[in-house]
Amino acid sequence: MTEILALLQNIAPVVSATILQQMSHVMYGMLISNGRITMLEISRWTESGGSYRTIQRLYHTPLLWLQIQWIFFVSQLQKPRDEYIAVGDEVVFGKAGKETYGIGRFFSSLQNRVIPGLSFFVFSVIHVKERQSYPIQAVQMVKKKEENKKQAKTKVVKKEKRPVGRPKGSKNKKNEKPTLSPELVRIQPVLQAFLAI
């Protein structure tokens, strides 16, 4: 347990001493558990101070996970002279039901179609030489109800073909800002937070 607390000292500026203690209990319980990882299972394997209620409090505490992940990466994994690139990717998990938060219809590249499920957008840092990915930020993408309904009812509309070349009488247009799709609008704040860190 003391080794885990020593590793967590890097994130001490971002979280309180109580949270550090709770995190060490949860990590210890996850590492030693041999069954399914649930709050009850973790609490069974922790030492004194790691009750079910303590673990529940930790899971309900809002934390700055982006900063925590970045501090862990910089202090434990990053090699200063090596080359890294930042990448983002969406992951879709198929899920049935109606009660799960954020459930919607998302495109799954594995199934090559739109499926009901959950979507997460993950930004990672990749070590180029070792070809190793280190996830830094994972955010659940939640569609508005109107988007899900519109996506289910969309039909392909054929456009009329226009003659080749510039239409007569048309003038130069100022460079307008591109209109972002709803998907890019959801990703943009996540990307800006990732780049800021």
SEPA-157159 format. One record per residue (C-alpha): chain; residue in three letters; x, y, z. Coordinates in steps of 0.02 Angstrom, whole numbers, m for minus. Example, Ala and Ser with C-alpha at 12.3 -4.5 7.8 and 13.67 -1.06 7.14 Angstrom:
% SEPA-157159
PT,A,ALA,615,m225,390
PT,A,SER,684,m53,357
***
This chain:
% SEPA-157159
PT,A,MET,0,0,0
PT,A,THR,142,121,39
PT,A,GLU,215,94,m136
PT,A,ILE,49,148,m213
PT,A,LEU,43,304,m103
PT,A,ALA,221,346,m158
PT,A,LEU,168,337,m342
PT,A,LEU,17,448,m307
PT,A,GLN,123,588,m231
PT,A,ASN,147,661,m406
PT,A,ILE,m37,710,m414
PT,A,ALA,m39,785,m238
PT,A,PRO,m50,965,m305
PT,A,VAL,m211,923,m399
PT,A,VAL,m306,820,m268
PT,A,SER,m324,822,m79
PT,A,ALA,m239,704,45
PT,A,THR,m407,618,77
PT,A,ILE,m430,580,m108
PT,A,LEU,m252,512,m118
PT,A,GLN,m290,394,26
PT,A,GLN,m454,338,m53
PT,A,MET,m368,311,m222
PT,A,SER,m233,204,m143
PT,A,HIS,m366,93,m63
PT,A,VAL,m459,73,m229
PT,A,MET,m299,34,m326
PT,A,TYR,m244,m93,m196
PT,A,GLY,m416,m176,m201
PT,A,MET,m415,m182,m392
PT,A,LEU,m242,m257,m400
PT,A,ILE,m272,m392,m270
PT,A,SER,m452,m438,m318
PT,A,ASN,m476,m600,m413
PT,A,GLY,m659,m577,m461
PT,A,ARG,m761,m447,m553
PT,A,ILE,m708,m269,m513
PT,A,THR,m856,m192,m423
PT,A,MET,m862,m71,m277
PT,A,LEU,m914,m212,m161
PT,A,GLU,m772,m325,m223
PT,A,ILE,m644,m185,m202
PT,A,SER,m704,m149,m25
PT,A,ARG,m686,m333,22
PT,A,TRP,m502,m337,m26
PT,A,THR,m445,m170,45
PT,A,GLU,m362,m146,212
PT,A,SER,m439,m43,352
PT,A,GLY,m501,124,290
PT,A,GLY,m564,57,124
PT,A,SER,m747,27,165
PT,A,TYR,m886,20,36
PT,A,ARG,m941,194,87
PT,A,THR,m764,264,64
PT,A,ILE,m754,193,m112
PT,A,GLN,m927,261,m149
PT,A,ARG,m871,435,m92
PT,A,LEU,m719,428,m208
PT,A,TYR,m826,381,m359
PT,A,HIS,m944,526,m324
PT,A,THR,m803,653,m305
PT,A,PRO,m774,761,m460
PT,A,LEU,m590,749,m509
PT,A,LEU,m482,836,m640
PT,A,TRP,m445,675,m734
PT,A,LEU,m362,763,m881
PT,A,GLN,m233,843,m767
PT,A,ILE,m209,683,m666
PT,A,GLN,m179,578,m823
PT,A,TRP,m59,709,m894
PT,A,ILE,42,718,m731
PT,A,PHE,56,528,m727
PT,A,PHE,113,525,m908
PT,A,VAL,244,662,m886
PT,A,SER,312,597,m721
PT,A,GLN,309,408,m752
PT,A,LEU,307,370,m938
PT,A,GLN,374,513,m1043
PT,A,LYS,552,503,m1108
PT,A,PRO,605,683,m1140
PT,A,ARG,710,654,m1297
PT,A,ASP,587,540,m1386
PT,A,GLU,454,590,m1512
PT,A,TYR,268,584,m1470
PT,A,ILE,113,624,m1571
PT,A,ALA,m63,664,m1510
PT,A,VAL,m211,572,m1586
PT,A,GLY,m398,563,m1559
PT,A,ASP,m517,421,m1596
PT,A,GLU,m698,378,m1562
PT,A,VAL,m743,211,m1485
PT,A,VAL,m921,143,m1496
PT,A,PHE,m987,6,m1382
PT,A,GLY,m1149,m80,m1431
PT,A,LYS,m1276,m71,m1289
PT,A,ALA,m1458,m117,m1276
PT,A,GLY,m1585,m34,m1163
PT,A,LYS,m1655,139,m1134
PT,A,GLU,m1599,186,m958
PT,A,THR,m1410,199,m986
PT,A,TYR,m1347,379,m985
PT,A,GLY,m1290,439,m1157
PT,A,ILE,m1361,293,m1255
PT,A,GLY,m1391,338,m1436
PT,A,ARG,m1361,284,m1615
PT,A,PHE,m1177,292,m1668
PT,A,PHE,m1081,230,m1819
PT,A,SER,m978,75,m1781
PT,A,SER,m835,49,m1903
PT,A,LEU,m819,m133,m1848
PT,A,GLN,m999,m171,m1897
PT,A,ASN,m999,m42,m2038
PT,A,ARG,m1168,27,m1988
PT,A,VAL,m1255,136,m1859
PT,A,ILE,m1291,41,m1698
PT,A,PRO,m1373,83,m1530
PT,A,GLY,m1239,104,m1399
PT,A,LEU,m1119,220,m1307
PT,A,SER,m985,327,m1387
PT,A,PHE,m822,386,m1308
PT,A,PHE,m694,502,m1385
PT,A,VAL,m516,470,m1326
PT,A,PHE,m362,578,m1348
PT,A,SER,m198,486,m1329
PT,A,VAL,m13,521,m1340
PT,A,ILE,81,395,m1446
PT,A,HIS,265,354,m1424
PT,A,VAL,324,345,m1605
PT,A,LYS,475,231,m1583
PT,A,GLU,392,105,m1466
PT,A,ARG,220,115,m1551
PT,A,GLN,139,129,m1380
PT,A,SER,m19,229,m1346
PT,A,TYR,m52,319,m1181
PT,A,PRO,m234,376,m1161
PT,A,ILE,m241,548,m1082
PT,A,GLN,m423,599,m1096
PT,A,ALA,m582,498,m1124
PT,A,VAL,m750,586,m1137
PT,A,GLN,m922,511,m1166
PT,A,MET,m1006,586,m1319
PT,A,VAL,m1190,617,m1286
PT,A,LYS,m1306,658,m1430
PT,A,LYS,m1460,765,m1408
PT,A,LYS,m1626,674,m1430
PT,A,GLU,m1664,776,m1586
PT,A,GLU,m1503,714,m1670
PT,A,ASN,m1546,532,m1636
PT,A,LYS,m1720,553,m1711
PT,A,LYS,m1653,649,m1862
PT,A,GLN,m1517,519,m1893
PT,A,ALA,m1644,377,m1892
PT,A,LYS,m1754,465,m2021
PT,A,THR,m1623,535,m2141
PT,A,LYS,m1645,493,m2324
PT,A,VAL,m1524,516,m2467
PT,A,VAL,m1575,661,m2578
PT,A,LYS,m1500,673,m2753
PT,A,LYS,m1441,844,m2808
PT,A,GLU,m1459,910,m2983
PT,A,LYS,m1297,912,m3084
PT,A,ARG,m1226,1084,m3114
PT,A,PRO,m1131,1127,m3273
PT,A,VAL,m941,1127,m3260
PT,A,GLY,m855,1292,m3224
PT,A,ARG,m897,1451,m3132
PT,A,PRO,m1077,1511,m3150
PT,A,LYS,m1096,1674,m3247
PT,A,GLY,m1115,1828,m3139
PT,A,SER,m1048,1748,m2980
PT,A,LYS,m929,1854,m2877
PT,A,ASN,m787,1808,m2762
PT,A,LYS,m846,1760,m2589
PT,A,LYS,m758,1807,m2430
PT,A,ASN,m680,1663,m2338
PT,A,GLU,m822,1610,m2226
PT,A,LYS,m795,1508,m2069
PT,A,PRO,m838,1327,m2104
PT,A,THR,m995,1262,m2021
PT,A,LEU,m952,1117,m1906
PT,A,SER,m1055,960,m1900
PT,A,PRO,m1138,917,m1734
PT,A,GLU,m1004,783,m1707
PT,A,LEU,m862,908,m1725
PT,A,VAL,m953,1032,m1612
PT,A,ARG,m956,898,m1475
PT,A,ILE,m771,856,m1499
PT,A,GLN,m707,1036,m1508
PT,A,PRO,m712,1079,m1320
PT,A,VAL,m630,912,m1279
PT,A,LEU,m490,948,m1404
PT,A,GLN,m465,1125,m1339
PT,A,ALA,m449,1061,m1159
PT,A,PHE,m326,927,m1218
PT,A,LEU,m218,1052,m1312
PT,A,ALA,m222,1174,m1165
PT,A,ILE,m149,1043,m1047
***
